Amino acid sequence: MSRGEGDSSPASKRCAGSSAPMETPKKLVNSVSGCADDALAGLVSCNPGLRLLQGHRVILRDDLVAVRGRVALLSGGGSGHEPAHAGYVGKGMLTGVVAGAVFTSPSVGSVLAAIRVLTQAGAAGILLIVKNYTGDRLNFGMALERARSEGADVRMVVVGDDCAFATPGKAGRRGICGTVLIHKVAGALAEAGAGLDEIVEKVTAASKAMGTLGLSLSPCSIPGSKPSFRLAEDEMELGLGIHGEAGVRRMKVLPADEAVETMLKHMTDPSNASHISLTPGCSVVLMVNNLGGLSCLELGIVAGAAVSRLESRGIRIARALVGCFMTALEMAGVSLTLMVVDGELLRLIDAKTMAMAWPNIPAGPATTRREEILAPMDVPGKPMDETGTGWELKSLVTPPMPGFSSGMSCSAGPRAAQVEQVLERVCSTLLDIQDKLNQLDRAAGDGDCGHTHARAAHAIREWMRSCPPPAAPSQLLSCLADLLLEKMGGSSGVLYGLFLTAAARSLRNRSDPAAWADAVDSGIDAMQRYGGAAPGDRTMLDSLCAAAKALHSLRIPGADPLQVLEAAVQSAEVAAEATKDMEAGAGRASYIRSSRLEHPDPGAVAVAAVLGAVLGGLRDPLATPH
């Protein structure tokens, strides 16, 4: 498929006058000239139901005997739009495809050779399904005329589903991703034994009830060539073609919801001669197509936005197909295709096919209104039923107040205020070092360690605003574990959750300082058991284990808890700093060469900072409760 030999590419004009050099993007190919042939050969080698036609870029079903007495379907076009077109060859869809070089129409000779093979196989007529590009129309059309002169019964349907241009020129609407739906409808009809006239009539009607519009964030580039156009970092382009041809409008990058709304408005605008007419209550098939370089994450967001926006218009999305259907090499973009369907058309879309690129989706409508499965209620455990002395962090410094009781209701009074003060000190510390942790993490990870710990800080603050935390240590640590597991995210959230959960069990119904030493040891044991790291592996465990050794002094009768904690903080800080000279043995940093690890481990630094904040909170005079 090409723009047509001799066509002037609007996309290339967009590069005119640009002074900045454009680099040729890297491609994982064997050779520029052989990439289309290699791609087809790779597809056939992985699919036992496909065969190459010797001497041509033609792929056919291997069971051509099944074509006898039935209509055969041929399509094709330029390479670079994978999985189109060869991915749609198979029982229930296309009988064969003819491929050209990248973004180039296939030759007349190859199209004619494919027609001859199908004629010899006994096909009861052959339908050519062609996208509306000049080169495709010329080459497929010429082959059709030659085949007819040889007595073959051949027809051609030209698909033009592009909704971009409000006043299409003489060339008409471009054929883009909606062509895949025509492949499916025609394939289901042919498989059911429909005649050539019936298939032509029904796919022609289906084509008129269909529209597609693309949106791009980046250009694409033919192997061995520079990108065909530029988009600024803050720009997106509406309505461009699948070869990088110019669209109808450039605009600032929008959030996904707004971008989808812009696309749907353009597609359904009655003043647009290429629009698709949608009336409230009608049913559509929605195809959300990745143009090649969009992440699956973004594709899911766009798909959800499309379903939501269509539903708000009173449109029923009978089926939603999401994935790569017709790409433009590595273009980061998406297209939306809408086909208005009735019961018969929907049955044809649902009909079974063996084509490898057609998605295997359950039949059913798409909607944002599906009932969610109710999450199970938390099962009360012993920590939640604890009836202890009310001892908590402050008991490291002073004995419990007479008459203090720890229920599961929100605590109040000086004890709760002391817990809140410590937690607030931890939160403010983590927020203060957010940028530092991110910077340390960039060398060995994805640079989000600070963000992860900041999420924990914000979650703890929000929790304390909703209800003062319980003062009993076991309850407090259990609640913090649940909170961080739900809100913090990342491996850090799970590791902290493991530590706090195990530590909480050691503190259940205990009120001696030695319990804290046992709790820390239990937490570290749980982290090592499930995380796989050990001291010396350049992780948060290095700081924790150093602190744990110092905390063992809490088991000595008469030891000053604050002095012990101060020693633990100093040990953790020294251990964190020492990680910069370690070889990473676990975690994401273990995949990085040690020569690049020039800074302390961010997790170890964070642990030392948290312990320091706890010490500071316990030492500060008790703040006045809010």
Secondary structure, 3 states (H helix, E strand, C coil): CCCCCCCCCHHHHCCCCCCCCCCCCCCCCCCCCCHHHHHHHHHHHHCCCEEECCCCCEEEECCHHHHECCCEEEEEEEECCCCCCHHHECCCCECEEEEEEECCCCCHHHHHHHHHHHHHCCECCEEEEEECCHHHHHHHHHHHHHHHHCCCCEEEEEECCECCCCCCCCCCCCCCCCHHHHHHHHHHHHHCCCCHHHHHHHHHHHHHCEEEEEEECCCCCCCCCCCCCCCCCCEEEECCCCCCCCCCEEEECCCHHHHHHHHHHHHHCCCCCCCCCCCCCCEEEEEEEECECCCHHHHHHHHHHHHHHHHHCCCEEEEEEEECCCCCCCECEEEEEEEECCHHHHHHHHCCCCCCCCCCCCCCCECCCCCCCCCCCCCCCHHHHCCCCCCCHHHHCCCCCCCCCCCCCCCCCHHHHHHHHHHHHHHHHHHHCHHHHHHHHHCCCCCCHHHHHHHHHHHHHHHHHHCCCCCCHHHHHHHHHHHHHHHCCHHHHHHHHHHHHHHHHHHCCCCCCHHHHHHHHHHHHHHHHHHCCCCCCCCHHHHHHHHHHHHHHHHCCCCCHHHHHHHHHHHHHHHHHHHHHCCCCCCHHHHCCHHHCCCCCHHHHHHHHHHHHHHHHHHCCCCCCC
